[in-house]
Amino acid sequence: MSEESQMLLVGFLQAQNCSNFPASWRHPDAPNDFLTAGYYQNLGKILEEGKFQLCFFDDRLAIPDVYADDFRVTMNEGIRAIKLDPMLCASALAHSTSRIGVGVTYSTTYYEPFHVARTFATLDQLTGGRAAWNVVTSLNSSEAANFGHEKMLQHDERYDRADEFIQVVQGHWRSWDDDALVLDKHSGQFADDSKVRRISHDGAWFKSRGPFTIPRSPQGEPVLIQAGQSGRGRSFAAKWGDLVFVIYPNLEVGRKSYAEFQKVKAAEGRAPGSAKVACAVYSIVGETQAEAEDKRAVIDALVKPIDGLVLLSEVLNFDFASKGYDEPFTPEEMDGISGIQAFRDRVVKLSGKVNPTPRDFVEFTRRGTLDEFPVFMGSPAQVADQMEEWFGTACDGFVLAAGHSPGSYSDFVRLVVPELQRRGVYHRDYAGTTLRANLGLDRPRV
């Protein structure tokens, strides 16, 4: 099988007290050392043993406290209640590994382009070209409040700012030619000044002069991850993303969305293969199907209904405590949802209701449960069968979330990876030393 048709695998990590699954901290096998560097270093070693091309850290700039306008439920229940700086966790992980790519979520809403450009260029240099930036626009009023803002930017304003933000960041990254460093001790020349430029950007949102403070890395510049799936967000992902992270409710929707994205990407002038699509999934694997079902039962027993309501309030920037469980949202409330609009659109589509209820949001997003993402469950062969069914027609690979960490990753690497390799759909070793090489992406030109 050709290199282009090899499956991509991405570890979906969190610098917090739980995995993506908020109840995971309650799992009997979940360790409590999530505040230590060793916890993240261990995760990196497990994923690199499985030859994952990349792992990346999700992030929010506030704990979930939109529900009832309070943080006490979040603290009592441990619903993503601790959020470390993911860049520092990623750095610890990166320096305990040598080949796996390392990504970090940074917002374009409250940071400055030069700061982000320098932070990620530094990570890229220190890892030998393995860095990725997961580009997000911040989504709720709690994040705004933590940065001293009375209210958050409107949806389109956030994307306007984000478009210009990336232009400035890439302008800095591309202000050095690849061969600008000379390092000639005999002549005394350190760098060729004709190959370093100011960017002198003066736009609607930002001014930034340069020159940049860091030369090009072995992969040129960090990989851009983006997760837009609806409207403006999808166009943004198609324009900028090297790796596009998606959430599909089922295979039918996935295949349709994957085909639509290829058209949007082409309309943005992107070449085929220039942006990979990876779908979020959970995997529960055992030596047998019965063993996997037993593991699933343990995980499902950890779920509490409040988990989903708290996380829906966070991601939609709407207080779900303010409505009756079966009370329809008004048209004004639906229009006023300012968080991730793809969640809103998904519920409207799947429920068939223009004005769904909180119950519909819980049922059709499955927020706070494993069923928020597709769940591939069973023996190694069964899980591999399910992955092969999706691969190539709905996605180019998978972003693997963990029902509990690190156990879910250990099980997958031990049981599923060898099966995928045996079938020839997943590589046996890394293609190169940089993340772009391992993702099959071209090196950006200056």
C-alpha positions as CSV (number, residue, x, y, z in Angstrom):
1,M,0.0,0.0,0.0
2,S,1.4,3.4,-0.9
3,E,2.5,6.0,1.7
4,E,-0.4,8.3,0.7
5,S,-3.0,5.6,1.6
6,Q,-1.6,5.0,5.1
7,M,-3.9,5.7,8.0
8,L,-3.1,8.7,10.2
9,L,-3.4,8.3,14.0
10,V,-3.6,11.2,16.4
11,G,-3.7,11.1,20.2
12,F,-6.3,13.6,21.6
13,L,-4.8,14.8,24.9
14,Q,-5.9,17.1,27.7
15,A,-3.7,19.0,30.2
16,Q,-6.3,18.5,32.9
17,N,-7.7,16.1,35.5
18,C,-9.5,13.9,32.9
19,S,-9.4,12.9,29.3
20,N,-12.0,14.1,26.8
21,F,-14.4,11.9,28.7
22,P,-15.1,14.0,31.8
23,A,-15.9,11.1,34.1
24,S,-12.6,9.3,33.2
25,W,-10.9,10.6,36.5
26,R,-13.4,8.3,38.3
27,H,-12.2,5.2,36.5
28,P,-10.6,2.7,39.0
29,D,-7.5,2.4,36.8
30,A,-7.0,6.2,36.2
31,P,-3.9,7.5,38.0
32,N,-4.0,10.7,40.0
33,D,-0.6,12.1,38.8
34,F,-2.0,14.4,36.1
35,L,-0.2,17.3,37.8
36,T,3.2,15.8,37.1
37,A,5.5,15.9,34.0
38,G,5.8,12.2,34.2
39,Y,2.1,11.7,33.4
40,Y,2.4,13.4,30.1
41,Q,5.8,11.9,29.3
42,N,4.3,8.5,29.8
43,L,1.5,9.3,27.4
44,G,3.9,10.4,24.8
45,K,6.0,7.2,25.1
46,I,2.9,5.0,24.7
47,L,1.7,6.9,21.6
48,E,5.2,6.9,20.0
49,E,5.4,3.2,20.6
50,G,2.3,2.9,18.6
51,K,3.8,5.1,15.8
52,F,1.1,7.8,16.1
53,Q,2.0,10.6,13.8
54,L,0.8,13.2,16.2
55,C,-0.7,14.0,19.6
56,F,-2.2,17.3,20.5
57,F,-3.5,19.0,23.6
58,D,-7.0,20.5,23.5
59,D,-7.6,23.5,25.7
60,R,-10.1,26.1,27.1
61,L,-9.1,29.3,28.8
62,A,-11.6,28.8,31.6
63,I,-13.1,26.0,33.6
64,P,-16.7,25.1,32.8
65,D,-18.8,27.6,34.8
66,V,-21.5,28.8,32.5
67,Y,-24.0,26.3,33.9
68,A,-26.0,28.2,36.7
69,D,-23.3,30.9,36.3
70,D,-21.2,29.0,38.9
71,F,-18.2,26.8,39.2
72,R,-19.2,24.7,42.2
73,V,-20.7,21.8,40.3
74,T,-17.6,21.7,38.1
75,M,-15.4,21.5,41.2
76,N,-17.4,19.0,43.1
77,E,-17.8,16.6,40.1
78,G,-14.4,17.2,38.6
79,I,-15.8,18.1,35.2
80,R,-12.6,19.3,33.5
81,A,-11.9,21.3,36.7
82,I,-8.2,21.6,36.3
83,K,-6.5,23.1,33.2
84,L,-2.7,23.3,33.1
85,D,-0.9,25.3,30.5
86,P,-0.8,22.8,27.6
87,M,2.4,24.2,26.1
88,L,4.4,23.3,29.1
89,C,2.8,19.8,29.3
90,A,3.5,19.4,25.5
91,S,7.1,20.4,26.1
92,A,7.6,17.8,28.8
93,L,6.1,15.2,26.5
94,A,8.1,16.3,23.5
95,H,11.4,15.9,25.3
96,S,10.7,12.4,26.3
97,T,10.0,11.4,22.7
98,S,11.9,11.7,19.4
99,R,9.5,11.2,16.5
100,I,5.9,11.8,17.3
101,G,4.5,15.3,16.5
102,V,3.3,17.5,19.4
103,G,0.5,19.9,19.0
104,V,-1.0,22.5,21.3
105,T,-4.3,24.5,21.2
106,Y,-3.8,28.3,21.3
107,S,-6.6,30.8,20.8
108,T,-6.5,33.6,18.2
109,T,-9.1,35.6,20.3
110,Y,-7.0,36.7,23.3
111,Y,-3.4,36.2,22.4
112,E,-1.1,38.2,20.1
113,P,0.3,36.9,16.8
114,F,4.0,37.6,17.6
115,H,3.7,35.8,20.9
116,V,2.1,32.7,19.3
117,A,4.5,32.7,16.4
118,R,7.5,32.8,18.7
119,T,6.1,30.2,21.1
120,F,5.4,27.6,18.4
121,A,8.5,28.4,16.4
122,T,10.5,27.7,19.6
123,L,8.7,24.4,20.1
124,D,9.3,23.5,16.5
125,Q,13.1,24.2,16.8
126,L,13.5,22.4,20.1
127,T,11.7,19.3,18.8
128,G,13.5,19.1,15.4
129,G,10.4,20.1,13.4
130,R,7.6,18.2,15.2
131,A,5.3,21.1,16.4
132,A,1.7,21.8,15.5
133,W,-0.6,24.6,16.4
134,N,-4.3,23.8,16.9
135,V,-5.9,27.1,15.9
136,V,-9.1,27.9,17.8
137,T,-11.3,30.9,18.4
138,S,-12.4,31.2,22.0
139,L,-16.0,30.3,22.5
140,N,-17.6,31.5,25.8
141,S,-18.0,34.4,28.1
142,S,-16.0,32.8,30.9
143,E,-12.9,32.9,28.7
144,A,-13.6,36.5,27.9
145,A,-13.9,37.3,31.6
146,N,-10.6,35.7,32.4
147,F,-8.9,38.1,30.0
148,G,-10.7,41.2,31.3
149,H,-13.3,41.5,28.6
150,E,-16.9,42.4,29.4
151,K,-18.2,40.2,26.5
152,M,-16.8,38.0,23.8
153,L,-16.4,38.9,20.1
154,Q,-19.3,37.9,17.8
155,H,-18.9,34.8,15.7
156,D,-17.8,36.4,12.4
157,E,-15.6,38.9,14.2
158,R,-13.7,36.0,15.8
159,Y,-13.1,34.5,12.4
160,D,-12.1,37.9,10.9
161,R,-9.5,38.3,13.7
162,A,-8.4,34.7,13.3
163,D,-7.8,35.1,9.5
164,E,-5.6,38.1,10.0
165,F,-3.9,36.4,13.0
166,I,-2.7,33.5,10.9
167,Q,-1.5,35.9,8.2
168,V,0.7,37.7,10.7
169,V,1.9,34.4,12.3
170,Q,2.9,32.9,9.0
171,G,4.4,36.2,7.9
172,H,6.8,36.0,10.8
173,W,7.5,32.3,10.2
174,R,8.3,33.0,6.6
175,S,10.4,36.2,7.1
176,W,13.6,34.1,7.2
177,D,14.8,32.2,4.1
178,D,15.7,28.6,4.7
179,D,19.4,29.4,4.2
180,A,19.6,32.7,6.1
181,L,21.8,31.3,8.8
182,V,25.5,31.3,7.8
183,L,27.3,30.5,11.0
184,D,30.7,31.1,9.4
185,K,33.2,31.5,12.2
186,H,36.1,32.0,9.8
187,S,34.5,35.1,8.1
188,G,32.6,36.1,11.2
189,Q,29.2,36.2,9.4
190,F,26.3,34.9,11.5
191,A,23.4,35.3,9.1
192,D,22.8,36.8,5.6
193,D,20.8,39.9,6.3
194,S,19.5,40.0,2.8
195,K,17.5,36.8,3.6
196,V,15.7,38.1,6.7
197,R,12.9,40.6,6.3
198,R,10.5,42.7,8.4
199,I,6.8,41.8,7.8
200,S,5.6,45.4,8.5
201,H,2.0,44.3,8.9
202,D,-0.7,47.0,9.5
203,G,-4.2,45.5,9.3
204,A,-7.7,45.8,10.8
205,W,-6.8,43.9,13.9
206,F,-3.0,43.8,14.2
207,K,0.2,45.7,13.7
208,S,3.4,43.8,13.8
209,R,6.8,44.9,12.4
210,G,9.4,42.2,12.7
211,P,11.9,40.9,11.9
212,F,11.1,37.6,13.5
213,T,13.5,36.3,16.2
214,I,13.7,32.6,15.1
215,P,14.9,31.0,11.9
216,R,13.1,28.3,9.9
217,S,12.9,24.8,11.4
218,P,13.6,21.5,9.7
219,Q,9.9,21.3,8.7
220,G,9.8,24.9,7.7
221,E,7.0,25.9,10.1
222,P,4.6,24.3,12.5
223,V,1.6,22.3,11.1
224,L,-1.8,24.0,11.5
225,I,-4.7,22.0,13.0
226,Q,-8.2,23.3,12.6
227,A,-11.6,22.0,13.6
228,G,-14.1,24.2,11.8
229,Q,-17.1,22.1,10.5
230,S,-20.0,24.5,9.9
231,G,-20.3,27.6,7.7
232,R,-17.5,30.1,8.2
233,G,-15.6,27.6,10.3
234,R,-15.4,25.1,7.6
235,S,-14.2,27.7,5.1
236,F,-11.6,28.8,7.6
237,A,-10.4,25.1,8.0
238,A,-10.3,24.6,4.3
239,K,-8.2,27.8,3.8
240,W,-5.7,27.3,6.6
241,G,-5.7,23.8,8.0
242,D,-3.0,21.2,7.3
243,L,-4.9,18.7,9.5
244,V,-8.6,19.2,9.9
245,F,-10.2,17.7,13.0
246,V,-13.8,16.6,12.6
247,I,-16.6,15.1,14.7
248,Y,-19.1,12.9,12.8
249,P,-22.2,11.3,14.4
250,N,-22.1,8.4,12.0
251,L,-20.5,7.0,8.9
252,E,-23.2,8.2,6.5
253,V,-22.8,11.8,7.7
254,G,-19.0,11.4,7.7
255,R,-18.8,10.3,4.0
256,K,-21.1,13.2,2.9
257,S,-19.1,15.8,5.0
258,Y,-15.8,14.5,3.8
259,A,-16.8,14.8,0.2
260,E,-18.2,18.3,0.8
261,F,-15.0,19.4,2.5
262,Q,-13.0,18.4,-0.5
263,K,-15.1,20.7,-2.6
264,V,-14.7,23.6,-0.2
265,K,-11.0,23.0,0.0
266,A,-10.7,23.1,-3.8
267,A,-12.7,26.4,-3.9
268,E,-10.1,27.8,-1.5
269,G,-7.4,27.0,-4.1
270,R,-6.0,24.1,-2.1
271,A,-4.4,21.2,-3.9
272,P,-5.6,17.6,-3.3
273,G,-3.7,16.1,-0.3
274,S,-2.8,19.5,1.1
275,A,-5.1,19.1,4.1
276,K,-5.7,15.8,5.9
277,V,-9.0,15.0,7.7
278,A,-9.0,13.1,10.9
279,C,-12.2,12.0,12.7
280,A,-12.6,11.9,16.5
281,V,-13.3,8.4,17.9
282,Y,-13.2,6.4,21.0
283,S,-11.8,2.9,21.0
284,I,-12.6,0.2,23.5
285,V,-10.7,-3.0,22.7
286,G,-10.3,-6.3,24.5
287,E,-8.8,-9.6,23.6
288,T,-12.4,-10.6,22.9
289,Q,-15.7,-8.8,22.2
290,A,-16.9,-9.9,25.7
291,E,-13.9,-8.3,27.4
292,A,-14.4,-5.1,25.5
293,E,-18.1,-5.0,26.5
294,D,-17.1,-5.4,30.1
295,K,-14.7,-2.5,29.8
296,R,-17.4,-0.4,28.2
297,A,-19.8,-1.2,31.1
298,V,-17.3,0.1,33.6
299,I,-16.8,3.3,31.7
300,D,-20.6,3.9,31.2
301,A,-21.2,3.5,34.9
302,L,-19.1,6.5,35.6
303,V,-21.3,9.0,33.7
304,K,-23.5,11.5,35.5
305,P,-26.2,13.5,33.7
306,I,-24.8,16.7,35.1
307,D,-21.6,16.2,33.2
308,G,-23.3,16.7,29.8
309,L,-25.3,19.8,30.9
310,V,-22.3,21.5,32.3
311,L,-20.3,20.8,29.2
312,L,-23.1,21.8,26.8
313,S,-23.4,25.1,28.7
314,E,-19.7,25.7,28.2
315,V,-19.4,24.8,24.5
316,L,-22.6,26.7,23.5
317,N,-22.1,29.6,25.9
318,F,-25.7,29.2,27.1
319,D,-26.8,28.4,30.7
320,F,-28.7,25.1,30.4
321,A,-29.8,25.5,34.0
322,S,-32.1,28.4,32.9
323,K,-34.5,26.2,30.9
324,G,-36.8,23.2,31.6
325,Y,-35.4,19.9,30.3
326,D,-38.3,19.7,27.7
327,E,-38.7,23.4,27.1
328,P,-38.0,24.4,23.5
329,F,-35.4,27.0,22.8
330,T,-36.9,30.2,21.3
331,P,-35.7,31.4,17.9
332,E,-33.9,34.2,19.7
333,E,-32.1,31.8,22.0
334,M,-31.0,29.6,19.0
335,D,-29.7,32.7,17.2
336,G,-27.9,33.8,20.3
337,I,-25.9,30.6,20.8
338,S,-22.3,32.0,20.4
339,G,-20.2,28.9,21.1
340,I,-19.5,26.1,18.7
341,Q,-22.3,26.5,16.1
342,A,-21.6,23.1,14.6
343,F,-23.1,21.6,17.8
344,R,-26.3,23.6,17.4
345,D,-26.5,22.8,13.7
346,R,-26.0,19.1,14.4
347,V,-28.9,19.0,16.9
348,V,-31.2,20.8,14.6
349,K,-30.4,18.4,11.8
350,L,-30.6,15.2,13.8
351,S,-33.7,16.1,15.8
352,G,-35.5,17.6,12.9
353,K,-36.5,20.5,15.1
354,V,-35.8,24.1,14.4
355,N,-36.3,24.8,18.1
356,P,-35.0,21.8,20.0
357,T,-35.1,21.3,23.8
358,P,-32.2,20.7,26.3
359,R,-33.2,17.0,26.1
360,D,-32.6,17.1,22.4
361,F,-29.2,18.7,22.9
362,V,-28.2,16.0,25.4
363,E,-29.6,13.2,23.3
364,F,-28.1,14.2,19.9
365,T,-24.7,15.5,21.1
366,R,-24.2,12.9,23.8
367,R,-21.9,15.5,25.4
368,G,-20.2,14.1,28.5
369,T,-20.5,10.4,27.3
370,L,-18.4,8.1,25.1
371,D,-21.1,8.4,22.4
372,E,-20.2,12.0,21.7
373,F,-17.8,10.4,19.2
374,P,-18.2,7.2,17.3
375,V,-17.1,4.2,19.4
376,F,-15.1,1.5,17.8
377,M,-15.5,-1.5,20.2
378,G,-14.6,-5.2,20.2
379,S,-11.7,-7.5,19.6
380,P,-8.6,-6.1,17.7
381,A,-10.0,-7.4,14.4
382,Q,-13.4,-5.9,15.0
383,V,-12.0,-2.5,15.9
384,A,-9.7,-2.6,12.8
385,D,-12.7,-3.6,10.6
386,Q,-14.6,-0.5,11.8
387,M,-11.6,1.8,11.2
388,E,-11.1,0.4,7.7
389,E,-14.8,1.0,6.9
390,W,-14.4,4.8,7.7
391,F,-10.9,5.2,6.3
392,G,-10.5,6.8,2.9
393,T,-14.2,7.5,2.4
394,A,-15.0,9.6,5.5
395,C,-11.5,10.5,6.7
396,D,-7.8,10.1,6.3
397,G,-7.3,9.0,9.8
398,F,-8.5,9.2,13.4
399,V,-8.1,11.4,16.5
400,L,-8.2,8.9,19.3
401,A,-9.8,10.0,22.5
402,A,-9.5,8.0,25.7
403,G,-12.2,6.5,27.9
404,H,-9.6,6.6,30.6
405,S,-6.0,7.6,30.4
406,P,-3.4,6.1,29.8
407,G,-5.2,2.7,29.8
408,S,-7.2,3.3,26.6
409,Y,-4.1,4.2,24.7
410,S,-2.1,1.3,26.0
411,D,-4.8,-1.1,25.0
412,F,-5.0,0.4,21.5
413,V,-1.3,0.3,20.9
414,R,-0.9,-3.2,22.2
415,L,-3.9,-4.8,20.5
416,V,-5.1,-2.7,17.5
417,V,-1.9,-1.2,16.0
418,P,-0.4,-4.6,15.2
419,E,-3.6,-5.6,13.5
420,L,-3.7,-2.5,11.4
421,Q,-0.1,-3.0,10.5
422,R,-0.7,-6.6,9.5
423,R,-3.4,-5.4,7.1
424,G,-1.1,-2.9,5.5
425,V,-3.2,0.2,6.2
426,Y,-0.9,1.6,8.9
427,H,2.8,2.2,8.8
428,R,5.4,0.2,10.7
429,D,7.7,3.1,11.3
430,Y,7.9,6.8,10.8
431,A,8.4,8.1,7.3
432,G,10.7,10.9,8.4
433,T,12.0,13.0,11.3
434,T,9.5,15.9,11.0
435,L,5.8,16.0,11.5
436,R,5.1,17.3,8.0
437,A,7.1,14.3,6.6
438,N,5.1,11.9,8.7
439,L,1.8,13.5,7.7
440,G,2.7,13.4,4.0
441,L,2.6,17.2,3.8
442,D,4.8,19.4,1.7
443,R,7.3,21.8,3.3
444,P,5.8,25.4,3.0
445,R,7.7,27.8,0.8
446,V,8.9,31.2,1.9
